């Protein structure tokens, strides 16, 4: 009996403990359920909704790039894309078999494109199998749409450049973001997302890209799309207005033709770059379609460097276009007077080293204005020997050489304005007197870009620190600071430049603008690319790469200076024969285009025109 009671109490205690454990577990479960229902309901509801709703980013339309008059330089065209839903991956072989007969190329690598896009496309997005469908392909696919469930056509956009290769270095092109660019940006991982890769496209990317939209799609358990729930539309990018004249840009490219070189034109009242042309070039529309290996090979193998923006990256000896500022600095310092003359017998001796003038028989006695007009080298050799390199370097920088202008385009170069310190750092050699002689005529170590030469011409025309810009805010004038050079001395340089195109012996007289009121003032330049061993050698008879560069800087009209230009023709032979005629045509066309657009000949507040005397004709 006693044993039975003990056993009974043991069972009761165990039952009580089990009941307590059950109560504790039940309470914990009920508490957790209450917590999830009361405090975590919104979180888990969202997760459940995410499993049912798929969010797709909508690539925004890029903004346009338009010229100063509103003409489109970069626009968007419809791009029909063949798209497959991700949930159909297991059925792709059957689908591909049905698709191939409907494509223009039955051998189009659908599987290869699929695998390529899978690696790039976010998991929530559809897969683009083929871009740039033709209208025949679109028609065939739409007709057979009932047999191609899960395959559909989407309309995107493709970048188009109406000027094609005439403005490619200026505008750039668009391409697929690199892996490092898209690393932490979901939008940039989209297969149909393009970003600017060069030129204005890259420079204005943040403004022109736009804002992505979101499309909410309901899906089933297999990941197949059922219907669109709602959509937040994308926002188109900002339209960009630049200072360029599309008409002038196209004309400049056509005028350069097969030459390798650059043309830069500026409005000197506000620094607007009206033309920034570099030839030869490439067609950015072919980049939009997907560049082929053959086309890329052609570009890379071209000795005239069609991928290089020569206007801001090309660095050339400025040659005789440099002479004006060398002489005016000497006059400003009182080292020489305007009427000071030097005799040119066709050569100049520094010690026992003989420096040649371009004219073997010499020019005779020359003053500053005559030396500019006839481009006498010996005159400037004498000036440089008296002045030294430091003042030359200082005036070159004041007139815009040796510095970047940060237009926003890639690879802009600063050129080189040499000095003793520069030569010591670059070559670990001391500066020699002969170095100064070479620099005085724009040879030796001095280098400049076509953009810098255009700035120099603008400053010579105005006496102000004109600076260039590509994007305009609509200001018709900008208040540039005055140069340190006096107006009287600057006028001497201007008169010399007028004589270049107007005086009987001016080096560019044959290229003068004949239209009254449109005449230009300029300066020719011929820059050696190698040491001359045979003087007077016919440039047409030597290899292209060994010919001189041809240069011309100018402004017009010289009565009321408004436009400045620089023309550089690589290995063009001579500034007078090659570059000056192009400069004449460019400045005349510039005035005609701007006059027609602005409805008048001259600005409301023209700069003071230079005075003339009897030695300058026209």
RODO-2510 file (C-alpha; in nm, 4 decimals, decimal comma):
residues 618
     n   res          X          Y          Z
     1     x     0,0000     0,0000     0,0000
     2     x     0,2792     0,2380     0,0950
     3     x     0,4638     0,1566    -0,2271
     4     x     0,1514     0,2271    -0,4283
     5     x     0,1116     0,5759    -0,2714
     6     x     0,4745     0,6647    -0,3429
     7     x     0,4369     0,5576    -0,7048
     8     x     0,1169     0,7609    -0,7391
     9     x     0,2819     1,0789    -0,6026
    10     x     0,5730     1,0311    -0,8489
    11     x     0,3350     1,0105    -1,1415
    12     x     0,1452     1,3205    -1,0259
    13     x     0,4679     1,5228    -0,9984
    14     x     0,5768     1,4119    -1,3481
    15     x     0,2352     1,4970    -1,4933
    16     x     0,2524     1,8411    -1,3298
    17     x     0,6000     1,9042    -1,4747
    18     x     0,4917     1,7955    -1,8251
    19     x     0,1823     2,0132    -1,8043
    20     x     0,3986     2,3069    -1,6980
    21     x     0,6367     2,2481    -1,9851
    22     x     0,3446     2,2303    -2,2287
    23     x     0,2014     2,5508    -2,0881
    24     x     0,5383     2,7261    -2,1208
    25     x     0,5893     2,6141    -2,4816
    26     x     0,2323     2,7044    -2,5740
    27     x     0,2695     3,0445    -2,4140
    28     x     0,5937     3,1060    -2,6027
    29     x     0,4332     3,0069    -2,9322
    30     x     0,1292     3,2215    -2,8673
    31     x     0,3536     3,5112    -2,7671
    32     x     0,5608     3,4742    -3,0833
    33     x     0,2469     3,4583    -3,2954
    34     x     0,1148     3,7703    -3,1227
    35     x     0,4516     3,9462    -3,1798
    36     x     0,4590     3,8546    -3,5477
    37     x     0,0958     3,9528    -3,5988
    38     x     0,1190     4,2800    -3,4074
    39     x     0,4722     4,4087    -3,4588
    40     x     0,6098     4,2322    -3,7702
    41     x     0,2967     4,2166    -3,9787
    42     x     0,3959     4,5008    -4,2114
    43     x     0,7445     4,3580    -4,2671
    44     x     0,6270     4,0089    -4,3603
    45     x     0,3408     4,1444    -4,5653
    46     x     0,5980     4,3350    -4,7707
    47     x     0,8085     4,0225    -4,8142
    48     x     0,5089     3,8256    -4,9294
    49     x     0,4159     4,1021    -5,1683
    50     x     0,7708     4,1038    -5,3057
    51     x     0,7368     3,7358    -5,3855
    52     x     0,4226     3,8169    -5,5849
    53     x     0,5251     4,1545    -5,7349
    54     x     0,8352     4,2004    -5,9478
    55     x     0,9837     4,5502    -5,9847
    56     x     1,1495     4,6361    -6,3152
    57     x     1,3527     4,9504    -6,3729
    58     x     1,2602     5,1561    -6,6778
    59     x     1,5634     5,3063    -6,8494
    60     x     1,5100     5,6826    -6,8926
    61     x     1,5380     5,8560    -7,2280
    62     x     1,8558     6,0615    -7,2674
    63     x     1,8232     6,4338    -7,3114
    64     x     1,9003     6,5886    -7,6476
    65     x     2,2144     6,7805    -7,7356
    66     x     2,1258     7,0850    -7,9435
    67     x     2,3356     7,3590    -8,0979
    68     x     2,3127     7,7308    -8,0182
    69     x     2,0192     7,7686    -8,2594
    70     x     1,8231     7,4649    -8,1379
    71     x     1,9326     7,2234    -8,4117
    72     x     1,9691     6,8656    -8,2879
    73     x     2,3235     6,7326    -8,2683
    74     x     2,2370     6,4186    -8,0669
    75     x     1,8867     6,2715    -8,0582
    76     x     1,7006     5,9481    -7,9836
    77     x     1,5514     5,7080    -8,2358
    78     x     1,3191     5,4111    -8,1654
    79     x     1,4978     5,0835    -8,0989
    80     x     1,2884     4,7657    -8,1230
    81     x     1,4175     4,4908    -7,8927
    82     x     1,3399     4,1188    -7,8771
    83     x     1,2756     4,0363    -7,5090
    84     x     1,2289     3,7053    -7,3246
    85     x     1,0880     3,6568    -6,9744
    86     x     1,3292     3,4904    -6,7304
    87     x     1,0719     3,2283    -6,6329
    88     x     1,1038     3,0703    -6,9780
    89     x     1,4659     2,9611    -6,9430
    90     x     1,3774     2,5891    -6,9435
    91     x     1,1702     2,6271    -7,2603
    92     x     1,4264     2,8310    -7,4512
    93     x     1,5293     2,5596    -7,6992
    94     x     1,1722     2,5276    -7,8239
    95     x     1,1292     2,9034    -7,8326
    96     x     1,4574     2,9610    -8,0153
    97     x     1,3595     2,7064    -8,2791
    98     x     1,0400     2,9038    -8,3389
    99     x     1,2222     3,2380    -8,3389
   100     x     1,5053     3,1698    -8,5835
   101     x     1,2924     3,1544    -8,9024
   102     x     1,1430     3,4944    -8,8112
   103     x     1,4805     3,6723    -8,7927
   104     x     1,6622     3,8128    -9,0950
   105     x     1,9664     3,6104    -8,9945
   106     x     1,8523     3,2547    -8,9076
   107     x     2,1992     3,1884    -8,7642
   108     x     2,1785     3,4753    -8,5157
   109     x     2,3421     3,3440    -8,1906
   110     x     2,0396     3,3528    -7,9604
   111     x     2,1951     3,1213    -7,6996
   112     x     2,5207     3,3165    -7,6950
   113     x     2,3358     3,6441    -7,6506
   114     x     2,1201     3,4900    -7,3774
   115     x     2,4218     3,3790    -7,1735
   116     x     2,5889     3,7161    -7,2212
   117     x     2,2814     3,9046    -7,1025
   118     x     2,2231     3,6755    -6,8040
   119     x     2,5616     3,7773    -6,6653
   120     x     2,4761     4,1467    -6,6923
   121     x     2,1010     4,1603    -6,6290
   122     x     1,9616     4,1857    -6,2739
   123     x     1,7594     3,8779    -6,1743
   124     x     1,4321     4,0716    -6,1709
   125     x     1,4667     4,1936    -6,5292
   126     x     1,3691     4,0420    -6,8608
   127     x     1,6430     3,9413    -7,1043
   128     x     1,7089     4,1255    -7,4301
   129     x     1,7891     3,8674    -7,6966
   130     x     1,8335     4,1040    -7,9898
   131     x     1,8651     4,4806    -8,0363
   132     x     1,7822     4,6961    -8,3383
   133     x     1,5143     4,4766    -8,4931
   134     x     1,4271     4,5667    -8,8496
   135     x     1,0718     4,6529    -8,9446
   136     x     1,0367     4,3187    -9,1269
   137     x     1,1458     4,1345    -8,8119
   138     x     0,9011     4,3319    -8,5980
   139     x     0,6156     4,2502    -8,8377
   140     x     0,6973     3,8788    -8,8447
   141     x     0,7292     3,8546    -8,4662
   142     x     0,4032     4,0424    -8,4054
   143     x     0,2203     3,8158    -8,6508
   144     x     0,3415     3,5016    -8,4697
   145     x     0,3029     3,6483    -8,1186
   146     x     0,0311     3,3923    -8,0115
   147     x     0,2811     3,1081    -8,0649
   148     x     0,5562     3,2917    -7,8734
   149     x     0,4128     3,3309    -7,5237
   150     x     0,6677     3,5039    -7,3002
   151     x     0,8499     3,6532    -7,5988
   152     x     0,7613     4,0119    -7,6868
   153     x     0,8921     4,3298    -7,8455
   154     x     0,9814     4,6349    -7,6391
   155     x     1,0478     4,9807    -7,7790
   156     x     1,3556     5,1488    -7,6382
   157     x     1,5705     5,4280    -7,7753
   158     x     1,8950     5,4382    -7,9688
   159     x     2,1267     5,7380    -7,9854
   160     x     2,1557     5,9014    -8,3257
   161     x     2,3931     6,1740    -8,4426
   162     x     2,2687     6,3655    -8,7511
   163     x     2,6154     6,5083    -8,8273
   164     x     2,7721     6,1598    -8,8082
   165     x     3,1520     6,1887    -8,8294
   166     x     3,1471     6,5688    -8,8641
   167     x     3,1132     6,6244    -8,4891
   168     x     3,2103     6,2954    -8,3256
   169     x     3,5031     6,4264    -8,1194
   170     x     3,2884     6,7096    -7,9922
   171     x     2,9790     6,5021    -7,9089
   172     x     3,1377     6,1679    -7,8224
   173     x     2,9221     5,8562    -7,8244
   174     x     2,7320     5,6273    -7,5855
   175     x     2,8174     5,2746    -7,4834
   176     x     2,7534     5,0030    -7,2273
   177     x     2,8858     5,0934    -6,8783
   178     x     3,2046     4,9173    -6,7783
   179     x     3,1901     4,6752    -6,4856
   180     x     3,3554     4,9202    -6,2460
   181     x     3,1125     5,1953    -6,3515
   182     x     2,8055     4,9789    -6,2886
   183     x     2,9306     4,8139    -5,9700
   184     x     2,6977     4,9837    -5,7197
   185     x     2,4359     5,1188    -5,9555
   186     x     2,1399     4,8974    -6,0407
   187     x     2,0323     5,1190    -6,3296
   188     x     2,3734     5,0966    -6,4972
   189     x     2,3481     4,7158    -6,4862
   190     x     2,0452     4,7242    -6,7134
   191     x     2,1263     4,5588    -7,0491
   192     x     1,9849     4,8463    -7,2541
   193     x     2,1436     5,1215    -7,0445
   194     x     2,3987     5,3405    -7,2257
   195     x     2,6179     5,6151    -7,0868
   196     x     2,8355     5,8833    -7,2432
   197     x     3,1822     5,7613    -7,3295
   198     x     3,3419     6,0750    -7,4691
   199     x     3,2773     6,4371    -7,5637
   200     x     2,9657     6,6236    -7,4522
   201     x     2,7875     6,2915    -7,3934
   202     x     3,0299     6,2094    -7,1136
   203     x     3,0787     6,5677    -6,9975
   204     x     2,7055     6,6188    -6,9270
   205     x     2,6188     6,2605    -6,8227
   206     x     2,4688     6,3515    -6,4845
   207     x     2,2352     6,6057    -6,6426
   208     x     2,1498     6,4201    -6,9604
   209     x     2,0941     6,0700    -6,8159
   210     x     1,7483     6,1214    -6,6655
   211     x     1,5741     5,9372    -6,3794
   212     x     1,4726     5,5709    -6,3970
   213     x     1,1104     5,4649    -6,3702
   214     x     0,9681     5,1487    -6,2059
   215     x     0,7263     4,8969    -6,3531
   216     x     0,5456     4,6690    -6,0996
   217     x     0,4610     4,3292    -6,2504
   218     x     0,2589     4,0474    -6,0913
   219     x     0,4238     3,7062    -6,1302
   220     x     0,3221     3,3469    -6,0523
   221     x     0,5125     3,0811    -5,8589
   222     x     0,7129     2,9902    -6,1715
   223     x     0,8316     3,3494    -6,2158
   224     x     0,6149     3,4097    -6,5222
   225     x     0,4560     3,7520    -6,5686
   226     x     0,0816     3,7741    -6,5275
   227     x     0,0020     4,1445    -6,5539
   228     x     0,1323     4,4920    -6,4858
   229     x     0,0094     4,6271    -6,1532
   230     x     0,1254     4,9876    -6,1889
   231     x     0,4035     5,2011    -6,3290
   232     x     0,6097     5,4989    -6,2159
   233     x     0,7266     5,6535    -6,5449
   234     x     1,0876     5,7473    -6,6047
   235     x     1,1886     6,1115    -6,6373
   236     x     1,3712     6,2156    -6,9536
   237     x     1,7150     6,3700    -6,9127
   238     x     1,7826     6,7404    -6,9491
   239     x     1,8341     6,8792    -7,2975
   240     x     2,1795     7,0346    -7,3354
   241     x     2,2324     7,3479    -7,5435
   242     x     2,5926     7,4041    -7,6476
   243     x     2,7682     7,7024    -7,8042
   244     x     2,8431     7,5196    -8,1293
   245     x     2,6860     7,6064    -8,4626
   246     x     2,5981     7,2729    -8,6209
   247     x     2,5984     7,4269    -8,9678
   248     x     2,9461     7,5741    -8,9218
   249     x     3,0745     7,2501    -8,7676
   250     x     2,9531     7,0526    -9,0705
   251     x     3,1005     7,3057    -9,3127
   252     x     3,4396     7,2946    -9,1366
   253     x     3,4511     6,9153    -9,1573
   254     x     3,3665     6,9254    -9,5270
   255     x     3,6234     7,1991    -9,5897
   256     x     3,8977     6,9940    -9,4254
   257     x     3,8030     6,7024    -9,6486
   258     x     4,0793     6,4421    -9,6588
   259     x     4,3241     6,6589    -9,4651
   260     x     4,4338     6,5631    -9,1161
   261     x     4,3857     6,8635    -8,8940
   262     x     4,1645     7,0855    -8,6868
   263     x     3,9570     7,4031    -8,7046
   264     x     3,8510     7,6062    -8,4006
   265     x     3,6266     7,9136    -8,4254
   266     x     3,5307     8,1378    -8,1319
   267     x     3,2956     8,4276    -8,0721
   268     x     3,5333     8,6758    -7,9098
   269     x     3,2552     8,8670    -7,7318
   270     x     3,1686     8,5806    -7,4981
   271     x     3,4197     8,3026    -7,5688
   272     x     3,1590     8,0716    -7,7234
   273     x     3,3253     7,7949    -7,9225
   274     x     3,1281     7,7970    -8,2482
   275     x     3,3260     7,5187    -8,4123
   276     x     3,5541     7,2508    -8,2668
   277     x     3,6380     7,0292    -8,5614
   278     x     3,8950     6,7503    -8,5840
   279     x     3,9450     6,5353    -8,8907
   280     x     3,9591     6,2575    -8,9889
   281     x     3,7014     6,1241    -8,7541
   282     x     3,4725     5,8283    -8,6827
   283     x     3,0982     5,7708    -8,7083
   284     x     2,9457     5,7610    -8,3563
   285     x     2,6290     5,6054    -8,5006
   286     x     2,8270     5,2866    -8,5575
   287     x     2,9124     5,2826    -8,1873
   288     x     2,5397     5,3076    -8,1062
   289     x     2,4716     4,9984    -8,3180
   290     x     2,7645     4,8069    -8,1712
   291     x     3,1043     4,8594    -8,3286
   292     x     3,2555     4,5720    -8,5239
   293     x     3,6125     4,4464    -8,4889
   294     x     3,6802     4,5356    -8,8515
   295     x     3,5723     4,8978    -8,8092
   296     x     3,7706     4,9322    -8,4866
   297     x     4,0737     4,7897    -8,6618
   298     x     4,0364     5,0453    -8,9412
   299     x     4,0295     5,3301    -8,6907
   300     x     4,3268     5,2030    -8,4929
   301     x     4,5329     5,1388    -8,8052
   302     x     4,4788     5,4832    -8,9604
   303     x     4,8016     5,6870    -8,9386
   304     x     4,5982     6,0101    -8,9304
   305     x     4,4577     5,9215    -8,5846
   306     x     4,0800     5,9491    -8,6391
   307     x     4,0163     5,8716    -8,2704
   308     x     4,2173     6,1749    -8,1537
   309     x     4,0497     6,5102    -8,0913
   310     x     4,3221     6,7223    -8,2477
   311     x     4,1512     7,0490    -8,1505
   312     x     4,2322     7,0054    -7,7816
   313     x     4,4772     6,7136    -7,7727
   314     x     4,6997     6,7838    -8,0717
   315     x     5,0122     6,9796    -7,9733
   316     x     5,2040     7,1527    -8,2500
   317     x     5,4844     7,4079    -8,2835
   318     x     5,2917     7,7308    -8,3506
   319     x     5,5501     7,8431    -8,6049
   320     x     5,5224     8,2013    -8,7277
   321     x     5,1783     8,2512    -8,5697
   322     x     5,3822     8,3030    -8,2502
   323     x     5,5749     8,6042    -8,3841
   324     x     5,3197     8,8786    -8,3080
   325     x     5,3340     8,8339    -7,9330
   326     x     5,7149     8,8039    -7,9261
   327     x     5,7541     9,1396    -8,1006
   328     x     5,4850     9,3256    -7,9096
   329     x     5,6396     9,2170    -7,5794
   330     x     5,9763     9,3594    -7,6881
   331     x     5,8100     9,6900    -7,7838
   332     x     5,6120     9,6974    -7,4584
   333     x     5,9355     9,6502    -7,2613
   334     x     6,1152     9,9231    -7,4578
   335     x     6,3766     9,6799    -7,5925
   336     x     6,2890     9,7931    -7,9461
   337     x     6,0700    10,0634    -8,0953
   338     x     5,8010    10,0115    -8,3599
   339     x     6,0265    10,1722    -8,6180
   340     x     6,3363     9,9730    -8,5188
   341     x     6,4634     9,7743    -8,8167
   342     x     6,6892     9,4712    -8,8557
   343     x     6,8528     9,3660    -9,1772
   344     x     6,7649     9,0211    -9,3088
   345     x     7,0187     8,8689    -9,5518
   346     x     6,8407     8,5338    -9,5358
   347     x     7,0272     8,4063    -9,2301
   348     x     7,1372     8,4919    -8,8764
   349     x     7,4511     8,3904    -8,6882
   350     x     7,4638     8,3075    -8,3192
   351     x     7,8306     8,2335    -8,2581
   352     x     7,9270     8,0046    -8,5404
   353     x     7,5767     7,8570    -8,5744
   354     x     7,3730     7,9763    -8,8719
   355     x     6,9948     8,0149    -8,8394
   356     x     6,8039     8,0448    -9,1659
   357     x     6,5161     8,2657    -9,2696
   358     x     6,2419     8,0952    -9,4671
   359     x     6,3315     8,3280    -9,7579
   360     x     6,6845     8,2297    -9,8675
   361     x     6,7612     8,5625   -10,0402
   362     x     6,6445     8,7566    -9,7359
   363     x     6,3913     9,0340    -9,6783
   364     x     6,6245     9,3304    -9,6436
   365     x     6,5491     9,5914    -9,3757
   366     x     6,2369     9,5059    -9,1733
   367     x     6,0475     9,6837    -8,8943
   368     x     5,7961     9,5046    -8,6668
   369     x     5,4906     9,5552    -8,8857
   370     x     5,6728     9,4506    -9,2027
   371     x     5,8254     9,1499    -9,0252
   372     x     5,4744     9,0332    -8,9308
   373     x     5,3364     9,0917    -9,2803
   374     x     5,6200     8,9102    -9,4577
   375     x     5,6972     8,6716    -9,1692
   376     x     6,0692     8,7515    -9,1544
   377     x     6,2471     8,5054    -8,9245
   378     x     6,5700     8,7056    -8,8914
   379     x     6,3863     9,0049    -8,7415
   380     x     6,2595     8,7912    -8,4546
   381     x     6,5946     8,6179    -8,4078
   382     x     6,7409     8,9618    -8,3349
   383     x     6,4529     9,0536    -8,1034
   384     x     6,4843     8,7290    -7,9109
   385     x     6,8609     8,7701    -7,8616
   386     x     6,7994     9,1096    -7,7005
   387     x     6,4996     8,9970    -7,4912
   388     x     6,5728     8,6470    -7,3598
   389     x     6,3325     8,3616    -7,2882
   390     x     6,1594     8,4755    -6,9683
   391     x     5,9633     8,7676    -7,1200
   392     x     5,8685     8,5487    -7,4168
   393     x     5,7326     8,2793    -7,1860
   394     x     5,5418     8,5381    -6,9824
   395     x     5,3697     8,6976    -7,2836
   396     x     5,2861     8,3555    -7,4292
   397     x     5,0998     8,2611    -7,1118
   398     x     4,9221     8,5971    -7,1028
   399     x     4,7925     8,5359    -7,4541
   400     x     4,6519     8,1964    -7,3600
   401     x     4,9245     7,9457    -7,4451
   402     x     5,0608     7,6815    -7,2100
   403     x     4,7367     7,6249    -7,0162
   404     x     4,4272     7,4075    -7,0126
   405     x     4,0837     7,5631    -7,0419
   406     x     3,8940     7,2682    -6,8944
   407     x     3,6091     7,2739    -7,1427
   408     x     3,5008     6,9466    -6,9843
   409     x     3,6153     6,7248    -7,2695
   410     x     3,8599     6,4407    -7,2139
   411     x     4,2332     6,4658    -7,2832
   412     x     4,2703     6,8412    -7,3223
   413     x     4,6424     6,9201    -7,3298
   414     x     4,8211     7,2242    -7,1904
   415     x     5,0881     7,2522    -7,4575
   416     x     5,4401     7,3653    -7,3626
   417     x     5,5806     7,7107    -7,3001
   418     x     5,9448     7,6319    -7,2230
   419     x     6,1724     7,8020    -6,9722
   420     x     6,5144     7,7251    -6,8240
   421     x     6,3464     7,5537    -6,5285
   422     x     6,1280     7,3485    -6,7596
   423     x     6,4236     7,2295    -6,9683
   424     x     6,6223     7,1386    -6,6576
   425     x     6,3293     6,9334    -6,5259
   426     x     6,2501     6,7707    -6,8620
   427     x     6,5998     6,7033    -6,9977
   428     x     6,8403     6,7846    -6,7136
   429     x     7,0118     7,0310    -6,9475
   430     x     7,0808     7,4042    -6,9184
   431     x     6,8989     7,6547    -7,1361
   432     x     7,0968     7,7716    -7,4379
   433     x     7,0769     8,0978    -7,6320
   434     x     6,9947     7,8953    -7,9428
   435     x     6,6841     7,7629    -7,7661
   436     x     6,5536     8,1188    -7,7351
   437     x     6,6217     8,1830    -8,1051
   438     x     6,4139     7,8786    -8,2008
   439     x     6,1294     7,9709    -7,9643
   440     x     6,1090     8,3234    -8,1106
   441     x     5,9628     8,1843    -8,4350
   442     x     5,7421     7,9237    -8,2664
   443     x     5,9822     7,6328    -8,3091
   444     x     6,1995     7,4357    -8,0692
   445     x     6,0287     7,3273    -7,7509
   446     x     5,7169     7,5459    -7,7717
   447     x     5,3903     7,3593    -7,8404
   448     x     5,0284     7,4735    -7,8594
   449     x     4,6870     7,3228    -7,9296
   450     x     4,4522     7,4638    -8,1960
   451     x     4,2167     7,5757    -7,9166
   452     x     4,4982     7,7758    -7,7547
   453     x     4,5881     7,9348    -8,0886
   454     x     4,2252     8,0424    -8,1337
   455     x     4,2325     8,1974    -7,7853
   456     x     4,5549     8,3798    -7,8761
   457     x     4,3883     8,5207    -8,1893
   458     x     4,0843     8,6299    -7,9858
   459     x     4,3048     8,8104    -7,7346
   460     x     4,5025     8,9798    -8,0105
   461     x     4,1746     9,1026    -8,1596
   462     x     4,0324     9,2386    -7,8331
   463     x     4,3162     9,3048    -7,5891
   464     x     4,1156     9,1059    -7,3328
   465     x     4,1590     8,7692    -7,1607
   466     x     3,8962     8,5922    -7,3695
   467     x     3,8371     8,2372    -7,2434
   468     x     3,6476     7,9661    -7,4316
   469     x     3,3320     7,7835    -7,3270
   470     x     3,1278     7,5016    -7,4806
   471     x     2,8074     7,5337    -7,2810
   472     x     2,6342     7,8677    -7,3041
   473     x     2,4123     8,0334    -7,0473
   474     x     2,2832     8,2839    -7,3015
   475     x     2,5138     8,5708    -7,2110
   476     x     2,5743     8,7750    -7,5293
   477     x     2,8814     8,9380    -7,3742
   478     x     3,1248     8,8552    -7,0953
   479     x     3,3327     9,1087    -6,9088
   480     x     3,6836     8,9736    -6,9642
   481     x     3,9789     9,1355    -6,7916
   482     x     4,2144     9,3562    -6,9897
   483     x     4,5578     9,2299    -7,0919
   484     x     4,8635     9,4099    -6,9610
   485     x     4,9652     9,5136    -7,3144
   486     x     4,8836     9,8745    -7,4045
   487     x     4,6295     9,9441    -7,6770
   488     x     4,8922    10,1291    -7,8809
   489     x     5,1267     9,8309    -7,8885
   490     x     4,8412     9,5881    -7,9509
   491     x     4,7329     9,8031    -8,2442
   492     x     5,0738     9,7488    -8,4055
   493     x     5,0220     9,3714    -8,3948
   494     x     4,6707     9,4100    -8,5357
   495     x     4,7973     9,6250    -8,8207
   496     x     5,0642     9,3680    -8,8996
   497     x     4,7976     9,0975    -8,9151
   498     x     4,5846     9,3117    -9,1471
   499     x     4,8890     9,3516    -9,3720
   500     x     4,9341     8,9729    -9,3843
   501     x     4,6084     8,9426    -9,5779
   502     x     4,5978     9,2842    -9,7438
   503     x     4,9437     9,4294    -9,8117
   504     x     5,1123     9,3560   -10,1478
   505     x     5,3751     9,1304    -9,9884
   506     x     5,1524     8,9817    -9,7177
   507     x     5,2021     8,6051    -9,6851
   508     x     4,8249     8,5397    -9,7039
   509     x     4,7297     8,8079    -9,9556
   510     x     4,6197     8,5410   -10,2029
   511     x     4,3752     8,4094    -9,9430
   512     x     4,2140     8,7405    -9,8461
   513     x     3,8351     8,7641    -9,8118
   514     x     3,7116     8,9602   -10,1134
   515     x     3,3662     9,0439    -9,9738
   516     x     3,3640     9,4046    -9,8537
   517     x     3,3110     9,4436    -9,4800
   518     x     3,3990     9,0796    -9,4087
   519     x     3,7797     9,1070    -9,4415
   520     x     4,0039     8,9246    -9,1979
   521     x     4,3359     8,9906    -9,0264
   522     x     4,5589     8,6870    -8,9802
   523     x     4,8970     8,5257    -8,9588
   524     x     5,0332     8,2264    -9,1433
   525     x     5,2644     7,9683    -8,9903
   526     x     5,4698     7,6763    -9,1155
   527     x     5,6052     7,4469    -8,8442
   528     x     5,8888     7,2054    -8,9104
   529     x     5,8440     6,8504    -8,7838
   530     x     6,2081     6,7563    -8,8469
   531     x     6,5397     6,9306    -8,9016
   532     x     6,5713     7,0645    -9,2567
   533     x     6,8704     6,9243    -9,4455
   534     x     6,7736     7,0547    -9,7911
   535     x     6,6276     7,4073    -9,7921
   536     x     6,3490     7,4838   -10,0399
   537     x     6,2599     7,1166   -10,0659
   538     x     5,9287     7,0511   -10,2426
   539     x     5,6963     6,9306    -9,9644
   540     x     5,4830     6,7339   -10,2089
   541     x     5,7814     6,5157   -10,2969
   542     x     5,8626     6,3927    -9,9472
   543     x     5,6674     6,1415    -9,7326
   544     x     5,3521     6,2816    -9,5752
   545     x     5,4791     6,2281    -9,2200
   546     x     5,7876     6,4438    -9,2872
   547     x     5,6091     6,7466    -9,4324
   548     x     5,5701     7,0698    -9,2369
   549     x     5,2537     7,1486    -9,0430
   550     x     5,0503     7,4333    -9,1929
   551     x     4,8915     7,6883    -8,9566
   552     x     4,6786     8,0000    -8,9759
   553     x     4,5281     8,2196    -8,7039
   554     x     4,2904     8,5042    -8,7820
   555     x     3,9982     8,7194    -8,6744
   556     x     3,7206     8,8911    -8,8701
   557     x     3,5898     9,1305    -8,9672
   558     x     3,8959     9,3355    -8,8867
   559     x     3,6924     9,6596    -8,8784
   560     x     3,4710     9,5210    -8,6020
   561     x     3,6430     9,2066    -8,4632
   562     x     3,3887     8,9407    -8,3687
   563     x     3,5197     8,5936    -8,4617
   564     x     3,8603     8,4334    -8,4146
   565     x     3,9827     8,1126    -8,5743
   566     x     4,2768     7,8757    -8,5751
   567     x     4,3476     7,6224    -8,8479
   568     x     4,6119     7,3508    -8,8190
   569     x     4,6732     7,1086    -9,1054
   570     x     4,9033     6,8238    -9,0087
   571     x     5,1857     6,7864    -9,2611
   572     x     5,0021     7,0346    -9,4847
   573     x     5,3219     7,1808    -9,6266
   574     x     5,2765     7,5572    -9,5931
   575     x     5,0562     7,7921    -9,3949
   576     x     5,0111     8,0327    -9,6861
   577     x     4,9205     7,7710    -9,9435
   578     x     4,7202     7,5235    -9,7340
   579     x     4,5885     7,6652    -9,4070
   580     x     4,5170     8,0281    -9,5041
   581     x     4,2652     7,9471    -9,7836
   582     x     4,0758     7,7240    -9,5422
   583     x     4,0814     8,0023    -9,2831
   584     x     3,9431     8,2479    -9,5374
   585     x     3,6512     8,0202    -9,6247
   586     x     3,5790     7,9380    -9,2605
   587     x     3,5724     8,2991    -9,1377
   588     x     3,3601     8,4135    -9,4318
   589     x     3,1105     8,1320    -9,3734
   590     x     3,1091     8,2019    -8,9991
   591     x     3,0092     8,5629    -9,0580
   592     x     2,7393     8,4661    -9,3047
   593     x     2,5874     8,2022    -9,0760
   594     x     2,5899     8,4221    -8,7669
   595     x     2,4618     8,7276    -8,9555
   596     x     2,1660     8,5306    -9,0867
   597     x     2,0918     8,3816    -8,7438
   598     x     2,1287     8,7072    -8,5494
   599     x     1,9624     8,9280    -8,8082
   600     x     2,2370     9,1874    -8,8311
   601     x     2,5980     9,2528    -8,9282
   602     x     2,7543     9,3637    -8,6018
   603     x     2,6899     9,3232    -8,2287
   604     x     2,5306     9,6075    -8,0386
   605     x     2,8561     9,6848    -7,8553
   606     x     3,1389     9,6119    -8,1023
   607     x     3,5029     9,6411    -7,9943
   608     x     3,6822     9,9552    -8,1128
   609     x     3,8102     9,8922    -8,4673
   610     x     4,1827     9,9380    -8,5309
   611     x     4,2956    10,2421    -8,7252
   612     x     4,4560    10,1836    -9,0642
   613     x     4,7026    10,3706    -9,2779
   614     x     4,8000    10,3585    -9,6433
   615     x     5,0164    10,0423    -9,6201
   616     x     4,7170     9,8154    -9,5544
   617     x     4,4909     9,7718    -9,8515
   618     x     4,1179     9,7028    -9,8229
***
